[in-house]
Amino acid sequence: MSEPLSSVAGWSPEQIEQTRRWIDTWRTAGKELEKIRRREIRELNTYHTIELLCGAADYARPPRAPKPSSGLVEQQRLFMKALIRE
């Protein structure tokens, strides 16, 4: 059984060199693009992005305003009620 031919078996030396340069260029570009992506993520304004996606919202008014209680007081009341039943 013979070995399969390489997909570049018929390439000229110029084509091989051009492909090597192309690979090196994209390798370098990939590193630089990753730096740009990380910088953009660090500089991202989350609140502004949410506003762009969902529209402006007033978090001081219902239904988005925080509830007067976090629910912890109610949770503790229920725990005490369950403890007393035991």
C-alpha positions as CSV (number, residue, x, y, z in Angstrom):
1,M,0.0,0.0,0.0
2,S,1.5,3.3,-1.1
3,E,1.5,6.5,1.0
4,P,-1.0,9.1,0.0
5,L,0.4,12.1,-1.9
6,S,0.7,15.3,0.0
7,S,-1.7,18.0,-1.1
8,V,1.3,20.3,-1.8
9,A,3.3,17.6,-3.8
10,G,2.8,19.5,-7.1
11,W,3.6,22.9,-5.7
12,S,6.4,25.0,-7.0
13,P,9.1,26.3,-4.5
14,E,7.6,29.8,-5.0
15,Q,4.1,28.6,-4.0
16,I,5.5,26.9,-0.9
17,E,7.4,30.0,0.1
18,Q,4.4,32.2,-0.5
19,T,2.3,29.9,1.6
20,R,4.9,30.0,4.4
21,R,4.8,33.8,4.3
22,W,1.0,33.7,4.4
23,I,1.0,31.4,7.4
24,D,3.5,33.6,9.2
25,T,1.5,36.7,8.4
26,W,-1.7,35.2,9.9
27,R,0.2,33.9,12.9
28,T,1.4,37.4,13.6
29,A,-2.0,38.9,12.8
30,G,-3.7,36.4,15.1
31,K,-1.5,37.5,18.0
32,E,-2.2,41.2,17.4
33,L,-6.0,40.6,16.9
34,E,-6.1,38.7,20.2
35,K,-4.4,41.7,21.9
36,I,-7.0,44.0,20.3
37,R,-9.9,41.7,21.4
38,R,-8.6,41.5,25.0
39,R,-8.2,45.3,25.1
40,E,-11.7,45.9,23.8
41,I,-13.1,43.5,26.4
42,R,-11.3,45.3,29.2
43,E,-12.5,48.6,28.0
44,L,-16.1,47.5,27.5
45,N,-18.8,49.5,29.3
46,T,-21.2,46.7,30.4
47,Y,-24.0,49.1,31.2
48,H,-23.8,50.9,27.9
49,T,-23.7,47.6,26.0
50,I,-26.8,46.4,27.9
51,E,-28.5,49.7,27.1
52,L,-27.7,49.2,23.4
53,L,-29.1,45.7,23.4
54,C,-32.2,46.2,25.6
55,G,-32.8,49.9,25.5
56,A,-32.5,52.5,28.2
57,A,-33.9,51.5,31.6
58,D,-34.6,53.4,34.8
59,Y,-33.5,51.1,37.6
60,A,-34.9,53.5,40.2
61,R,-38.5,52.8,39.2
62,P,-40.5,49.6,39.1
63,P,-40.3,47.0,37.7
64,R,-36.5,47.3,37.6
65,A,-36.1,49.0,41.0
66,P,-34.6,46.8,43.7
67,K,-37.1,45.3,46.1
68,P,-37.3,46.8,49.6
69,S,-36.1,43.5,51.0
70,S,-33.5,41.1,49.6
71,G,-35.6,38.1,50.7
72,L,-33.1,37.1,53.4
73,V,-35.4,38.3,56.2
74,E,-38.2,36.2,54.7
75,Q,-35.9,33.2,54.3
76,Q,-34.8,33.4,58.0
77,R,-38.4,33.7,59.1
78,L,-39.2,30.5,57.2
79,F,-36.2,28.7,58.6
80,M,-37.3,29.7,62.2
81,K,-40.8,28.5,61.4
82,A,-39.5,25.1,60.2
83,L,-37.2,24.8,63.2
84,I,-40.1,25.4,65.6
85,R,-42.1,22.6,64.0
86,E,-39.5,20.0,64.6
